[in-house]
Amino acid sequence: MKIPVVVIVGRPNVGKSTLFNRLVGRREAIVDATSGVTRDRNYGEVEWCGKIFNLIDTGGFVPDSDNVFERAIAEQINAALQESDAIIFLLDANDGVTPVDRMIANLLRKSNKPIYVVVNKVDVAEKENLSADFYELGFEKIYTISAQLGRKIGDFLDILTKDFPENREIVEEKSDTPKFAVVGKPNVGKSSFVNALLGYDKHIVTEIPGTTRDAIDTKIKYYGKEITLIDTAGLRRRSKIVESIEFFSVLRTLKALDRCNVAIVLIDATQGIEKQDMRIINEAIKRKRGIIIAVNKWDLIEKDSKTAQKFENALKSILGELDYIPIVFISALTKQRIYRVIELSLKILEEWNKKISTSELNDFLERTFRNISLPSTPTGKEIKIKYGTQVKVAPPVFAFFTNEPKHIPDHTKRFIENKMREEFGFLGVPLTLVFKKK
């Protein structure tokens, strides 16, 4: 089973972003009393009692508006309704039922998705009676909450997630065929890249329907090795409105990252790495996927002998601690180095599946800390790592047993990870280091 997608919809200023922030557990969406503040789509991961779902915060919905911006928001919400598994229809207890609420209700009923009608701003028990007015919208059940105060949020989440899979039930598709997701912002050249790969006449190509609606998985053979490419392009057919295309891109990217082994992140050489590129990379890291950055449209850059190195250094400066991610410069148009991307992705897949023996790992620890002392605890107690072992592959997870796991500083953890990469490689692969009491 896959991670469910839940979308919050409602007219402007009913508290959608406040609820989003409450559920995600961090202040990510901008919250303001001014109507229409939420323009970019916000998305985050929520965990509740061992169940995980992706949450989407949409802009305020004004159906049939003549305002260009409001029409764009409506397009995005329509996109969200198509892609979601459940819908939270948020209303304002203080305003009662408005004509716009009635219009939204009529649209939602056509979605054939589970709809949870939630009346917000019920801050105290005395305001519970305000919810009665909302039954006129024709929904069987009404839920009351206060997103700002957190009132009855837990009760609502119990109901929302009742049929969601437990973490252990969210399993990756079992297949020996590597799955490489081609992800990136709209117009970065994803479809051109995939088409360039398919144009190689020695490859056997089969198109098969993907598990994500309207996506096409493409099977290719590369020197006898079968590979599935998950293409997240092809969004432009769904809408002519740019913001809606961006929104579809986010949803498709999340779903593709859930399914893949390695994420091929395409960025535009003419624009450099931007905020949305970093969000895609961070989503891949959160899911512990292998990652490669392919800088597309390299043919459009004026170059000398040092251009690529300068560009790579600038990228790695932005990536910071993520400098283990390999970078390759390509042109989908001219097919320059496009097969190098597949070669590197296969190498990263090997690293993702790599197993380090316990004896190798402990020899490494002994050599690393032979002449280096770990920091002491605040009380002066010496911290010692007794031993380590790899507890998982694909993705790799390492457990280190120590006398004071809570007092190992982040810089020490980064030091260990960097030394492990020097020793064992793990090109393009996020590592998980867990420190346990021994």
C-alpha positions in Angstrom: 0.0 0.0 0.0 1.1 3.6 -0.7 1.1 6.7 1.4 -2.4 8.3 1.3 -2.8 11.9 0.1 -5.1 14.2 2.0 -6.0 17.7 0.8 -7.4 20.6 2.7 -9.9 22.8 0.8 -12.2 25.7 1.7 -12.8 29.3 1.0 -10.2 32.0 1.9 -9.4 32.7 5.6 -11.1 29.7 7.2 -7.8 28.5 8.8 -6.5 26.0 6.2 -2.8 27.0 6.7 -3.2 27.0 10.5 -4.6 23.4 10.4 -1.8 22.4 8.0 0.9 23.8 10.4 -0.8 22.1 13.3 -0.9 18.7 11.6 2.5 18.8 10.0 4.0 20.0 13.3 6.0 22.9 12.0 5.3 26.5 10.9 5.7 26.0 7.2 2.6 27.6 5.6 2.3 31.4 5.9 -0.6 32.3 8.2 -2.1 35.8 7.9 -5.6 37.3 8.4 -5.4 38.7 4.8 -7.5 36.6 2.4 -5.6 34.7 -0.2 -2.1 34.6 1.4 -1.6 30.9 0.5 -0.5 31.0 -3.1 2.2 28.3 -3.4 0.9 24.9 -2.6 2.3 23.6 0.7 2.7 19.9 1.3 4.1 17.9 4.2 4.1 14.5 5.8 2.0 13.8 8.9 2.4 10.8 11.2 -0.4 9.9 13.6 -0.3 6.8 15.8 1.9 4.9 13.5 0.1 6.0 10.3 1.7 8.3 7.7 -0.1 10.5 5.1 0.9 13.4 2.8 -1.0 16.6 3.5 -1.7 19.3 0.9 -2.6 22.9 1.9 -4.5 24.7 -0.9 -5.3 28.3 -1.5 -8.7 29.8 -0.7 -11.3 28.5 -3.1 -13.6 31.0 -4.9 -15.6 29.2 -7.5 -16.5 30.9 -10.8 -14.4 34.0 -9.9 -13.4 36.4 -12.6 -10.1 37.1 -10.7 -7.2 35.4 -12.6 -5.5 34.5 -9.4 -8.6 33.0 -7.8 -9.3 31.0 -11.0 -5.7 29.6 -10.7 -6.4 28.5 -7.1 -9.6 26.8 -8.3 -7.6 24.9 -10.9 -5.1 23.8 -8.3 -7.9 22.6 -6.0 -9.5 20.6 -8.9 -6.1 19.0 -9.4 -5.8 18.2 -5.7 -9.3 16.6 -5.7 -8.3 14.3 -8.6 -5.0 13.2 -7.0 -6.2 12.9 -3.3 -7.4 9.9 -1.4 -9.4 12.0 1.1 -10.6 15.6 1.4 -10.9 17.9 4.4 -13.5 20.5 3.7 -12.8 23.3 6.2 -15.4 25.8 7.3 -15.5 28.8 9.8 -17.8 28.4 12.8 -17.9 32.2 13.3 -19.1 33.0 9.8 -21.8 30.3 9.4 -22.7 28.9 6.0 -21.8 31.2 3.1 -22.8 31.0 -0.5 -19.3 30.1 -1.4 -19.4 27.2 1.1 -22.5 25.9 -0.7 -20.8 26.1 -4.1 -17.7 24.3 -2.8 -19.9 21.6 -1.2 -21.7 21.0 -4.5 -18.3 20.6 -6.3 -16.9 18.3 -3.7 -19.9 15.9 -3.8 -19.0 15.2 -7.5 -15.5 14.0 -6.5 -16.5 10.5 -5.2 -13.8 10.8 -2.6 -14.2 10.5 1.2 -15.0 14.1 2.4 -14.6 15.2 6.0 -16.5 18.3 6.8 -14.7 20.1 9.5 -15.9 23.3 11.3 -12.9 25.3 12.5 -12.5 27.9 15.2 -14.7 26.0 17.7 -12.3 27.1 20.5 -14.5 26.2 23.5 -17.3 23.7 24.2 -19.9 26.5 24.3 -19.4 27.1 20.6 -20.2 23.5 19.7 -23.8 24.4 18.9 -22.6 26.6 16.0 -21.8 23.4 14.0 -25.6 22.6 13.7 -26.0 25.2 10.9 -23.5 23.4 8.7 -25.7 20.3 8.3 -27.7 22.2 5.7 -24.8 21.5 3.3 -26.1 18.0 3.1 -23.2 16.0 4.6 -24.0 13.2 7.1 -21.3 14.0 9.6 -19.7 17.3 10.8 -16.5 17.5 12.9 -15.5 20.4 15.1 -12.0 21.6 15.9 -9.8 24.5 16.8 -6.8 24.4 14.6 -5.2 27.3 16.5 -5.6 25.8 19.9 -5.4 22.2 18.9 -8.8 21.4 20.4 -10.2 18.0 19.3 -7.5 17.6 16.7 -6.5 14.1 18.0 -10.1 12.9 17.9 -10.4 14.0 14.3 -7.1 12.4 13.3 -8.3 9.1 14.8 -11.3 9.2 12.4 -9.4 10.5 9.4 -6.7 7.8 9.6 -9.0 4.9 10.6 -8.6 3.1 7.3 -5.0 4.3 6.5 -2.3 1.7 6.5 0.1 1.3 9.4 3.7 2.2 8.7 4.6 -1.5 8.3 1.9 -1.9 5.7 3.4 0.8 3.5 5.7 -1.4 1.6 7.7 -0.7 -1.5 6.9 -2.5 -4.7 8.7 -5.8 -4.7 10.6 -6.2 -8.0 14.1 -7.0 -9.1 13.8 -4.4 -11.8 15.4 -1.1 -10.7 13.1 1.9 -10.7 14.6 5.3 -11.5 12.3 8.3 -11.1 12.9 11.3 -13.5 11.9 14.3 -11.3 12.3 18.0 -11.4 10.5 21.3 -12.0 8.2 21.8 -15.0 10.0 22.7 -18.2 13.4 21.3 -17.0 13.4 18.7 -19.8 12.2 15.5 -18.2 10.2 14.2 -21.2 13.0 15.2 -23.5 15.5 13.2 -21.4 13.2 10.1 -21.4 12.6 10.4 -25.1 16.3 10.8 -25.8 16.9 7.5 -23.9 14.1 5.7 -25.8 15.6 6.8 -29.1 18.5 4.4 -28.7 17.7 1.7 -31.2 19.5 -1.1 -29.3 17.1 -0.8 -26.4 14.0 -2.8 -26.2 11.2 -0.5 -25.1 7.8 -1.4 -23.5 5.3 1.1 -22.2 3.2 -0.1 -19.3 0.5 1.7 -17.3 2.0 3.1 -14.1 0.4 2.7 -10.7 0.1 6.5 -10.5 -2.9 7.8 -12.5 -2.0 9.2 -15.9 1.7 8.3 -15.5 3.5 6.0 -17.9 6.3 3.7 -16.6 8.8 2.9 -19.4 10.8 -0.3 -19.4 14.2 -0.1 -21.1 17.1 -2.5 -21.4 20.5 -1.0 -21.0 23.3 -3.5 -22.0 21.0 -6.3 -21.0 19.9 -4.8 -17.7 16.1 -4.1 -17.5 15.2 -0.7 -15.9 11.9 1.0 -15.2 11.9 4.8 -15.8 9.1 6.6 -13.8 8.4 9.7 -15.8 6.8 12.6 -13.9 6.5 14.8 -17.0 3.4 15.2 -19.2 1.6 17.6 -16.9 0.9 20.3 -19.4 -2.0 18.4 -21.0 -4.0 18.7 -17.7 -4.2 22.5 -17.5 -2.9 25.6 -19.2 -2.6 27.5 -15.9 1.0 27.6 -14.7 0.3 27.3 -11.0 -1.8 24.2 -11.5 1.0 22.6 -13.5 3.4 23.4 -10.6 0.9 21.8 -8.2 0.6 18.6 -10.3 4.4 18.5 -10.5 4.6 18.4 -6.7 2.0 15.6 -6.3 3.5 13.5 -9.1 7.0 14.0 -7.7 6.0 12.8 -4.2 4.3 9.7 -5.7 7.3 8.9 -7.9 9.7 9.3 -5.0 7.6 6.8 -3.0 8.0 4.2 -5.7 11.6 4.6 -6.9 15.0 3.3 -5.8 17.0 6.2 -7.3 15.8 9.7 -8.1 17.3 11.4 -11.1 16.8 15.1 -10.3 17.0 17.2 -13.4 17.8 20.9 -13.0 18.1 23.6 -15.7 21.6 24.7 -16.5 20.3 28.1 -17.5 18.7 28.7 -14.1 21.0 26.9 -11.7 19.6 25.1 -8.6 16.6 26.8 -7.1 14.4 26.5 -4.1 12.0 24.0 -5.7 15.0 21.9 -6.8 16.2 21.7 -3.2 12.7 20.8 -2.0 12.7 17.8 -4.4 16.1 16.8 -3.3 15.1 17.0 0.4 12.0 14.9 -0.3 14.2 12.2 -1.9 16.5 12.3 1.1 13.6 12.1 3.5 12.5 8.9 1.7 16.2 7.7 1.8 16.3 7.3 -2.0 19.5 7.2 -4.0 20.0 10.6 -5.8 21.8 11.9 -8.8 21.6 15.5 -10.1 21.6 15.8 -13.9 22.2 19.4 -15.1 20.2 19.5 -18.3 20.4 22.0 -21.2 24.2 22.1 -20.9 24.3 22.8 -24.7 22.9 26.2 -24.0 25.8 27.3 -21.8 28.8 29.2 -23.1 31.7 27.1 -21.9 35.5 27.1 -21.4 37.7 24.4 -19.9 36.7 25.4 -16.3 33.0 26.1 -16.7 31.8 22.6 -15.6 34.1 22.6 -12.5 33.0 26.1 -11.5 29.3 25.1 -11.9 29.8 21.9 -9.9 31.6 23.8 -7.1 28.8 26.3 -6.9 26.2 23.5 -6.7 28.2 21.7 -4.0 28.4 24.9 -2.1 24.6 25.2 -2.1 24.2 21.5 -1.3 26.5 21.7 1.7 26.5 18.4 3.6 24.8 16.8 0.6 28.0 16.9 -1.4 27.9 13.1 -1.7 25.3 13.5 -4.5 27.0 13.0 -7.9 26.5 15.7 -10.5 26.5 15.1 -14.3 26.1 17.7 -17.1 23.8 16.6 -19.9 21.9 17.7 -22.9 18.7 15.8 -23.7 18.6 17.6 -27.0 22.0 16.5 -28.2 22.0 13.3 -26.1 25.3 14.4 -24.5 26.1 12.2 -21.5 22.5 10.9 -21.1 23.7 7.3 -20.8 26.2 8.4 -18.2 23.1 9.2 -16.0 21.9 5.6 -16.3 25.4 4.2 -15.6 25.6 6.4 -12.4 22.1 5.5 -11.4 23.0 1.8 -11.6 26.1 2.5 -9.5 24.1 4.3 -6.9 21.6 1.4 -6.8 24.5 -0.9 -6.0 25.6 1.5 -3.2 22.0 1.7 -1.9 22.0 -2.1 -1.6 25.5 -2.3 -0.1 26.1 -4.4 3.0 29.1 -3.7 5.2 30.0 -6.6 7.5 30.1 -6.1 11.2 33.8 -6.9 11.4 34.6 -4.4 8.7 32.6 -1.7 10.4 34.2 -2.3 13.8 37.7 -2.3 12.3 36.8 1.1 10.8 35.6 2.4 14.2 38.7 1.2 15.9 41.0 2.9 13.4 38.9 6.1 13.3 38.9 6.6 17.0 42.3 5.2 17.9 43.8 8.6 18.3 40.6 10.7 18.5 38.5 11.1 21.6 34.8 11.6 21.5 33.4 14.6 23.3 32.5 14.2 26.9 29.0 14.6 28.4 28.1 17.8 30.3 29.0 16.0 33.5 32.5 15.1 32.2 31.8 11.5 31.5 33.7 10.0 28.6 31.6 8.9 25.6 32.6 5.6 24.0 31.2 3.8 21.0 31.3 0.1 21.9 30.6 -1.3 18.4 28.5 -0.9 15.3 26.5 -3.0 12.9 24.5 -2.5 9.7 20.9 -3.3 10.5 19.3 -2.7 7.0 20.1 -2.3 3.4 18.1 -0.5 0.6 18.4 2.0 2.2 21.4 1.5 4.5 20.9 1.9 8.2 23.7 1.6 10.8 23.3 1.1 14.5 26.1 2.2 16.9 26.0 1.1 20.5 27.4 3.6 23.0 27.3 4.4 26.7 25.8 7.9 26.2 23.7 8.0 23.0 21.8 11.1 24.0 25.0 13.2 24.4 26.6 12.5 21.0 26.6 15.9 19.2 25.5 16.4 15.7 29.0 17.4 14.5 30.3 14.0 15.7 27.6 12.2 13.9 28.5 14.1 10.7 32.2 13.3 11.3 31.4 9.6 11.5 29.2 9.7 8.4 31.9 11.5 6.4 34.6 9.0 7.5 32.3 6.2 6.5 31.9 7.6 3.1 35.6 8.0 2.7 36.0 4.3 3.7 33.0 2.6 2.2 31.7 4.9 -0.6 27.9 5.1 -0.6 27.9 7.5 -3.6 24.6 9.3 -3.9 23.0 7.4 -1.0 21.6 9.0 2.2 22.8 7.1 5.3 20.9 6.6 8.5 23.0 6.4 11.7 21.2 5.3 14.9 22.9 5.5 18.3 21.7 3.2 21.0 22.4 2.6 24.6 24.8 -0.2 25.5 
